[in-house]
Amino acid sequence: MIINKLYCSDSIFFDEIEFKAGFNVILGESSDISQKRNGVGKSISIEFINFALLKDFDKSRLKSLPQDIINVSSPIFLDIDINGKPITIKRDLKNPCYVTIYDGLIVKRFDLIDAKKYLLSKFEFKNDNLYSSFRDLLNPLTRDERCEFKSIPDYSDTNIKVPVDYKVHLFYLGIDNDHLHSAMMIKDDINSDTSIRTKTKNQVENLLGKSIKEARVELNKLSEERDELNNLVSNNDYRIFDILDEDYQNINSELKSIRIKMSSLRLKINQAKDMVRKQDVDVDTIKIVYEKVRAGLGESISRNLQEVINFKNTIDSYTNNIVKTKVENIKNELSCLNERRIYLISEREKFNIEKSDIEYDMKEAIGKLAIKNEIILELKGYLKKIDQLDMSIKKKKINLDQERLNIELQVDGCSKIISSFESLVLDAHKNLFDDYSASFAISVNNRKEIISFDLRIKEDGGHSNERAKVFIYDFSLLTHRECFSNHLGFLIHDNIFDNDDDTFQKALNYIDKKLFDVEDKQYILTLNSDKLTGIDLDFDLNEYVRASFTKEDKFLKRDYEEVR
C-alpha cells in the first residue's frame, strides 16, 4: 500500500500533501515571527491520514478539535494504491461514521465497519489473514508521537491502555499466528473463569463472613447445626429458641463490629488524603528556598532550579501513587464490609419476619430451620461452582502450556525467517551505531501476551535508545524480504528521533540508502528543521520534503487549542 495524496474538497481547510514511494518528510520550520517548530501541524496532518484510513473518531486526536473547526471542515480525501490499484477514500469530520470509497469505476458508500472490511478485502497476502482487522494491521504502522516509542508492540497513546497483541507482528514477519491466537483465546478463557471464581469466592465470604479457606469447615458446622435444630423441632424441644436467640445476638454483634471497623477505615482514608495535602508545596515556594540556598552556597549547588522542581515532582508523584494504592485497598475493604453488612441486615430482617407474637411458637423455629437450609444449599452451590471452575482452569492451563510448546516449536521451525529479519536489524544497527552489537529473538513467556520480541541494541535503556530500537524494528520490518513478509509496505513515524546528532544523521542516511529508487515501499517521517542543524547528510533532504509548516503557515491555517 502506498499513500499518494491527502487533500480536502476545499483548500481553505488545508493544502493538499502529495506523497511518493520511498522516503517522505513533513517538516516543522521556524518563521520570521517564531523560532518554534512545535504546534505547526505535523502531527495533526498525520492524524488526518489516520482518520482517512478509518481510525475510529473517538480514538483520534481530531475529536479534540474545537467544534467550530469541525463545523467548517471540508470532506477529506486520501488517494492510495493497494497492490498497484488506485483507491480514494472520502470521509467527513462532521459525519465520521460513514465513508465513501472510489475503487476504479466503482463508488460505494459504507458505514465505518463495512468500509474497513472492504479495504481489508483488497489486500493480497502470502499467508491467510484470519485474525487481524484493517485497523489492527494499520495501527503498528502509523505511530504518532503520543506513543512515545517506548516499546515495539505499544503503538498507542501512553495515556490509553491497549492490550499488547503480537499476532499482527508475527503475521508481518510471515510466521503463522494460529497457535498464538489459540493461546490468547485460552488465556482469555482462563482469565474469565478466574474472574467468575473470584466473584463466587467473594459471595462465599460475604455469606459466611469468613475466609474461603474456612468455607468447608463452616459448611460442616452449619450442617451439624441444622441437624441439631431439626432434631429439636422434631422433639418439640424448646431449647431451640435459646439457639435462635443466640444467632440473632451474633448478627447484631457482628453488625456493631462492622460499623466500628468501617468508621475506622473511613478515618484512615481522610488521613491519607490529608497527608498528600500537607506535602503540597507550590513551585513559587521552592523557587524562594532555592534562591536563598544558592545565594548562601554559590557554585557548590550544581543542580539548576528546573532539576530541583523535577525532583520535587518525582517525589510527589511517588508519594501520591503510594497513597492512592493505600486508599484503593481501604476502599476495597470497605466495599467487602458493606456487602457483608447488607447481607447480615437482610438475615436479621428474616428473623423479624418469622418472629411470632406467640412466645415459643414452633412455627417460628421451623421458619428459622428453613432459612438455615437455604444457606447450606446456597453455600454448597457456590463451593461446587468453585470446584468446577478450578478443574476447568487446570485443564485450560494444560492446553495453554501445549500451545506455548507449539509456538516454541513453530519459532524454531521459522529460524530462516527470523534469521533473515535479524540480518536487517544488524544492518540497521551497524549503520546507526557502527557495530553489530544487536540481536533479535522471539521468546515464549508466562505473561498475558504469551510471546515477546526481544530486540537488543548496543545501549539498551534510556529514552532515545528505546526510540532507536523501535525505529530499527519498524524499518527492518518495512524492508524485510517480500518472499517472507506480509507487510503492507508503508510506515509512518511522527517525531520518532530524539537521538544525538551523530545517530540521527546516520539514521537519515540509512533511510535514504535503503529507500532510494524503491517503488513498492514508503516511509513518512515528521521532524523539526532545527534537528538538521549541524548534521552532514549524504543527500539533499529537500528532495523528500512533501510539506513544511511554520507558526505563520500551519497545516490547518489557523490557531486553535485542542478541547480536553
PyMOL commands that set and color helices and strands:
alter all, ss='L'
color gray80, all
select helices_A, chain A and resi 42-52+57-59+61-64+67-72+112-121+134-141+145-147+167-173+178-208+212-234+240-278+283-300+305-354+362-413+415-433+463-478+501-515+529-532+541-544
alter helices_A, ss='H'
color red, helices_A
select strands_A, chain A and resi 2-8+17-18+22-28+76-82+85-92+95-103+106-111+142-143+439-444+451-456+490-494+522-528+545-549
alter strands_A, ss='S'
color yellow, strands_A
deselect
rebuild
show_as cartoon
